[in-house]
Amino acid sequence: MNEMEYLNLERYVLDHGHQKGDRTNTGTLSTFGYQMRFDLNEGFPILTTKKVPFGLIKSELLWFLKGDTNIKFLLEHNNHIWDEWAFEKYVNSNDYSGPDMTDFAHRAEDDEKFNQIYQTQKKAFCDQILSDDNFANKYGDLGLVYGSQWRKWKTSSGETIDQIHDVIEQIKNNPNSRRLIVSAWNPEDIPSMALPPCHTMFQFYVANGKLSCQLYQRSADIFLGVPFNIASYALLTHLIARETGLEVGDFVHTLGDAHIYSNHLNQVNEQLTRTPLKAPTLWLNPAKTKLADFEMNDIKLVDYHAQSAIKAPVAV
């Protein structure tokens, strides 16, 4: 059962993890170097021991694949997982005249009154992104995030490389290549990024008419982030397989610093008391083959049944 791969990761880190500090000052249990393997023919690997919002996963992936870096597309699909970075840029600008948002992420977590103010200001910001194109162009764009690196990698000569296009062409024309790689980690860009890429590089592999994908993730928030990453790259593998005329094989997930935040321990233990349900299947619109043609309604999960969500604070 695919989901046991993830639950075994949680158990391993609880039993063997090292106590480590981190950028957010939250504290973690951490291990270095862990690998999971998901057979994509055994059902779609989305968790059933807690509800995972697939709509957020597919809208974010389509956003990446479009090469889009502006949160307006995400907001149009009720996806708010990248709001914080754009909002932070706005509140630190000369155009912002609202309440003081200094250290807003941590204060919002600890101070209920401040959190209400924060949420009100952020909602007004998102509403303006949706209604004002000039404002969206100025404050909605996140710059060098995944969509930019995947589809518009800037070279030192001023040209751009569309890595997704290139890897698809290689899979079609030279499937035995060991260079079927897409990278989001550009050392030159790291200092200017709000958050350097966590999922840094992925590689495709073709054998027996099946497409497999391996992701290297440098930093992995096991409870909140990793379930999204598993589902997102499984979906990416299905979409690339569709365009290249292949079946799907495995998704291999290799983690660098894999950690459970100290304020997620109770949630992890609660999840581990639950028994996985049958995995759903992925439906892709059979009339479409090109990545560029897929929209939200062309991607669905069939028979996705999951237990209730387990809330946990985000470490920022």
ZAKE-85372 format. One line per field, with one value per residue (C-alpha): chain; z, x, y. Coordinates in nm, 4 decimals, decimal comma. Layout:
N
chain: [A:...]
zz: [Z:...]
xx: [X:...]
yy: [Y:...]
***
This chain:
316
chain: [A:A:A:A:A:A:A:A:A:A:A:A:A:A:A:A:A:A:A:A:A:A:A:A:A:A:A:A:A:A:A:A:A:A:A:A:A:A:A:A:A:A:A:A:A:A:A:A:A:A:A:A:A:A:A:A:A:A:A:A:A:A:A:A:A:A:A:A:A:A:A:A:A:A:A:A:A:A:A:A:A:A:A:A:A:A:A:A:A:A:A:A:A:A:A:A:A:A:A:A:A:A:A:A:A:A:A:A:A:A:A:A:A:A:A:A:A:A:A:A:A:A:A:A:A:A:A:A:A:A:A:A:A:A:A:A:A:A:A:A:A:A:A:A:A:A:A:A:A:A:A:A:A:A:A:A:A:A:A:A:A:A:A:A:A:A:A:A:A:A:A:A:A:A:A:A:A:A:A:A:A:A:A:A:A:A:A:A:A:A:A:A:A:A:A:A:A:A:A:A:A:A:A:A:A:A:A:A:A:A:A:A:A:A:A:A:A:A:A:A:A:A:A:A:A:A:A:A:A:A:A:A:A:A:A:A:A:A:A:A:A:A:A:A:A:A:A:A:A:A:A:A:A:A:A:A:A:A:A:A:A:A:A:A:A:A:A:A:A:A:A:A:A:A:A:A:A:A:A:A:A:A:A:A:A:A:A:A:A:A:A:A:A:A:A:A:A:A:A:A:A:A:A:A:A:A:A:A:A:A:A:A:A:A:A:A]
zz: [0,0000:-0,1148:0,1887:0,4248:0,2693:0,4100:0,7475:0,7859:0,7283:1,0132:1,2420:1,1475:1,2286:1,5567:1,6569:1,5131:1,4462:1,5824:1,7688:1,5602:1,5444:1,2218:1,0334:1,1892:1,5494:1,5974:1,6504:1,4696:1,4836:1,1739:0,9723:0,6674:0,3565:0,3311:0,0282:-0,0504:-0,3615:-0,4881:-0,7614:-0,9565:-1,0888:-0,7365:-0,7165:-0,6844:-0,3823:-0,1944:0,1788:0,3123:0,6816:0,6596:0,3960:0,1475:-0,0705:-0,4229:-0,5759:-0,4276:-0,5587:-0,9171:-0,9366:-0,8024:-1,0456:-1,3427:-1,2260:-1,2294:-1,5690:-1,7223:-1,6146:-1,4194:-1,1179:-1,0265:-0,7499:-0,9395:-1,1151:-0,7791:-0,6204:-0,9141:-0,8104:-0,4378:-0,3707:-0,0989:-0,0298:-0,1814:-0,0442:0,2385:0,0188:-0,1983:0,0991:0,2812:-0,0173:-0,0179:0,3549:0,3377:0,0475:0,0509:-0,0922:0,2212:0,4773:0,6994:1,0517:1,1399:1,0180:1,1606:1,2098:1,0917:1,0381:1,3957:1,5550:1,3548:1,4983:1,8628:1,8983:1,8273:1,7989:1,5666:1,3653:1,2963:1,1745:0,9704:0,8017:0,7230:0,5627:0,3684:0,2363:0,1173:-0,0504:-0,2292:-0,3367:-0,4903:-0,6727:-0,8310:-0,9240:-1,0178:-1,2908:-1,2273:-0,8574:-0,9388:-1,1764:-0,9115:-0,5992:-0,7120:-0,8920:-0,6885:-0,9325:-0,9438:-0,8137:-0,9645:-1,2715:-1,3689:-1,3189:-1,4906:-1,7991:-1,8191:-1,6736:-1,7309:-1,8667:-1,8201:-2,1874:-2,1367:-2,3054:-2,1449:-2,1275:-2,1137:-1,9174:-1,9254:-2,3051:-2,3455:-2,1157:-2,2938:-2,6291:-2,4842:-2,3459:-2,6886:-2,8917:-2,6593:-2,3806:-2,2666:-2,1836:-1,8304:-1,8603:-1,8301:-1,5560:-1,4519:-1,1902:-0,9839:-0,7947:-0,9540:-0,7175:-0,8749:-0,7875:-0,4334:-0,2498:-0,4151:-0,3511:-0,0695:-0,0132:-0,2089:-0,3789:-0,1418:-0,4235:-0,6097:-0,8933:-1,0585:-1,3088:-1,5409:-1,6345:-1,9133:-1,9129:-2,0516:-2,1879:-1,8461:-1,7178:-1,3664:-1,1816:-0,8937:-0,6927:-0,4722:-0,2008:0,0078:0,2892:0,3723:0,6195:0,6734:0,8177:0,6102:0,3021:0,1991:0,1342:-0,1140:-0,2772:-0,3213:-0,4877:-0,6977:-0,8486:-0,8984:-1,0964:-1,2880:-1,3817:-1,5111:-1,7177:-1,8712:-1,9435:-2,1197:-2,3479:-2,4256:-2,4929:-2,2021:-1,9095:-1,5547:-1,3452:-1,0038:-0,8230:-0,6096:-0,3405:-0,1994:0,0994:0,2297:0,5653:0,6470:0,9598:1,1863:1,3518:1,7300:1,7130:1,4793:1,7026:1,8459:1,4966:1,3642:1,6515:1,5879:1,2208:1,3033:1,4933:1,1698:0,9173:0,5490:0,3116:-0,0502:-0,2772:-0,5380:-0,9107:-1,1256:-1,4193:-1,6949:-1,9775:-2,2533:-2,5215:-2,4119:-2,4405:-2,4264:-2,0921:-2,2147:-2,2823:-1,9361:-1,7136:-1,3659:-1,4868:-1,6930:-1,3793:-1,1165:-0,8476:-0,8612:-0,5353:-0,3076:0,0445:0,3334:0,7051:0,8532:0,8125:1,0987:1,1484:1,2294:1,2313:0,9429:1,0365:0,8455]
xx: [0,0000:0,1535:0,0424:0,2433:0,5586:0,4632:0,3430:0,6683:0,8579:0,6664:0,7379:1,1054:1,1597:0,9675:1,1876:1,5241:1,5098:1,7651:1,6527:1,7615:1,7003:1,5791:1,5268:1,1825:1,3052:1,0297:1,2537:1,2365:1,2945:1,5041:1,6721:1,8968:1,8544:1,5321:1,3660:1,0085:0,8830:0,5247:0,3956:0,1609:-0,0241:-0,1458:-0,3680:-0,2978:-0,0704:-0,2717:-0,3180:-0,6373:-0,5395:-0,6107:-0,7900:-0,5549:-0,7036:-0,6372:-0,7748:-0,4841:-0,2355:-0,3577:-0,3993:-0,0467:0,1023:-0,0822:0,0496:0,4054:0,3599:0,2272:0,5487:0,3300:0,4791:0,1881:-0,0470:-0,3491:-0,3983:-0,3920:-0,6372:-0,8739:-0,8831:-0,9185:-0,5600:-0,3895:-0,0753:0,1585:-0,0164:0,2269:0,5256:0,3435:0,1679:0,4990:0,6423:0,3416:0,3386:0,7088:0,6512:0,5899:0,2413:0,1206:-0,0461:-0,2313:-0,1539:0,2016:0,2729:0,6242:0,7107:0,3568:0,3831:0,4851:0,2596:-0,0359:0,0238:0,0576:-0,1730:-0,5444:-0,6304:-0,3380:-0,4323:-0,7766:-0,6186:-0,3653:-0,6298:-0,8427:-0,5481:-0,4435:-0,7956:-0,8098:-0,4720:-0,5937:-0,9162:-0,7131:-0,4885:-0,8007:-0,9625:-0,6681:-0,4320:-0,1756:-0,1659:-0,1409:0,1495:0,3336:0,2673:0,1345:0,4457:0,6833:0,9732:1,2101:0,9860:0,9276:0,7328:1,0101:1,2909:1,1086:1,0000:1,2048:1,5471:1,7651:2,1122:2,4210:2,3936:2,0447:1,8581:1,5919:1,5580:1,2222:1,3267:0,9838:0,9607:1,3152:1,2720:0,9501:1,1319:1,4153:1,1728:1,0093:1,3290:1,5937:1,4145:1,7313:1,9008:2,0332:1,9893:1,6104:1,6446:1,4681:1,6359:1,4930:1,8171:2,0129:2,2949:2,3063:1,9412:1,9305:2,0272:1,7424:1,4689:1,2151:1,2477:1,4986:1,3383:1,2646:1,2027:1,5221:1,5558:1,3643:1,4684:1,2651:1,3401:1,1846:1,1725:0,9241:0,7029:0,6624:0,7705:0,9085:1,0137:1,2515:1,2407:1,5229:1,3818:1,6419:1,4018:1,0866:0,8156:0,6872:0,3431:0,2252:0,4434:0,5398:0,1810:0,1396:0,4745:0,3955:0,0613:0,1973:0,4859:0,2684:0,0316:0,3239:0,4437:0,0968:0,0769:0,4231:0,3456:0,0258:0,2092:0,4892:0,2593:0,3859:0,2282:0,3258:0,5799:0,7102:0,7417:1,0574:1,0811:1,4280:1,4472:1,7460:1,6572:1,3275:1,1754:0,8722:0,8254:0,7980:0,4488:0,3334:0,4200:0,0704:-0,0797:0,1629:0,0826:-0,2893:-0,2445:-0,0535:-0,3549:-0,5567:-0,5833:-0,5329:-0,8264:-0,8201:-0,6310:-0,8292:-0,7600:-0,6631:-0,8826:-0,7310:-0,9487:-0,8870:-0,9363:-0,6231:-0,2572:-0,0649:0,0339:-0,0642:-0,4218:-0,5027:-0,7300:-0,8675:-1,1737:-0,9547:-0,7976:-1,0011:-0,9688:-1,2183:-1,3337:-1,1176:-1,2335:-1,0271:-1,0508:-1,0860:-0,8190:-0,5730:-0,4882:-0,1360:0,0386:0,2673:0,6279:0,7233]
yy: [0,0000:0,3299:0,5308:0,3102:0,4552:0,7950:0,6651:0,4710:0,7963:0,9599:0,6629:0,6577:1,0249:0,9982:0,7038:0,8086:1,1829:1,4270:1,7365:2,0331:2,4052:2,5614:2,8862:2,9419:2,8891:2,6301:2,3271:1,9926:1,6222:1,5641:1,2933:1,3248:1,1157:0,9163:0,7647:0,6575:0,4759:0,4919:0,2611:0,4866:0,1823:0,1025:0,4084:0,7770:0,8435:1,1027:1,0499:0,8982:0,9116:1,2838:1,4896:1,6566:1,9351:1,8098:2,1302:2,3245:2,0690:2,0708:2,4502:2,5036:2,2506:2,4029:2,7420:2,6080:2,4433:2,7632:2,9362:3,1778:3,3548:3,5820:3,4693:3,6050:3,2683:3,0908:3,3346:3,2852:2,9189:2,9915:2,8852:3,0885:2,8846:3,1469:3,4575:3,5221:3,5981:3,8504:4,0109:4,0521:4,2389:4,4709:4,5534:4,6386:4,8802:5,2547:5,1963:5,0203:5,2495:5,0016:4,8732:4,7766:4,4228:4,3892:4,0212:3,9571:3,5815:3,4990:3,7580:3,6298:3,2838:3,3933:3,6951:3,6403:4,0109:4,0736:3,7671:3,9141:4,2397:4,0454:3,8304:4,1379:4,3164:4,0074:3,9529:4,3150:4,2608:3,9458:4,1166:4,4000:4,1526:4,0027:4,3341:4,5581:4,4371:4,7106:4,6266:4,2547:4,3154:4,5149:4,3093:3,9715:3,8561:3,6381:3,6450:3,3494:3,0715:2,7265:2,8340:3,0728:2,8221:2,5357:2,7279:3,0501:2,9704:3,2774:3,2117:3,4253:3,5256:3,6664:3,3813:3,1598:2,7818:2,6041:2,2968:2,1317:2,1582:2,0321:1,7312:1,6297:1,6396:1,4308:1,1716:1,1433:1,1323:0,9899:0,8011:0,6215:0,9500:0,9904:1,3658:1,3843:1,6431:1,9631:2,1832:2,4678:2,5326:2,8161:2,9264:3,2719:3,3363:3,1952:3,5195:3,7122:3,4523:3,4860:3,1107:2,9002:2,5977:2,3094:2,0598:2,1293:1,8777:1,5955:1,3310:1,1098:0,7494:0,5428:0,1622:-0,0918:0,1812:0,3419:0,6820:0,7132:1,0273:1,0881:1,4114:1,5361:1,7605:1,9435:2,0368:1,8435:1,9473:1,5956:1,6661:1,9632:1,9839:1,6320:1,5074:1,7955:1,7203:1,3499:1,4205:1,7071:1,5098:1,2027:1,4240:1,5766:1,2266:1,1362:1,4556:1,4145:1,0476:1,1523:1,3972:1,1527:0,8558:0,6454:0,4639:0,5615:0,3764:0,4845:0,8127:0,8064:1,0732:1,1375:1,3705:1,5651:1,7221:1,5493:1,6968:1,7035:2,0417:2,0289:2,1807:1,9001:1,6040:1,5595:1,5753:1,3131:1,0795:1,1277:1,0456:0,7289:0,5944:0,5932:0,3100:0,3982:0,3635:0,2503:0,4899:0,6838:0,6763:0,9736:1,0763:1,2889:1,4174:1,1591:1,4245:1,6098:1,5185:1,8476:1,9988:2,3425:2,2304:2,0962:2,3006:2,2362:2,0427:1,8086:1,6593:1,4723:1,2101:0,9241:0,7648:0,9750:0,9001:1,0338:1,0808:1,4285:1,6940:1,7451:2,1109:2,2242:2,5636:2,6551:2,7329:3,0504]
***
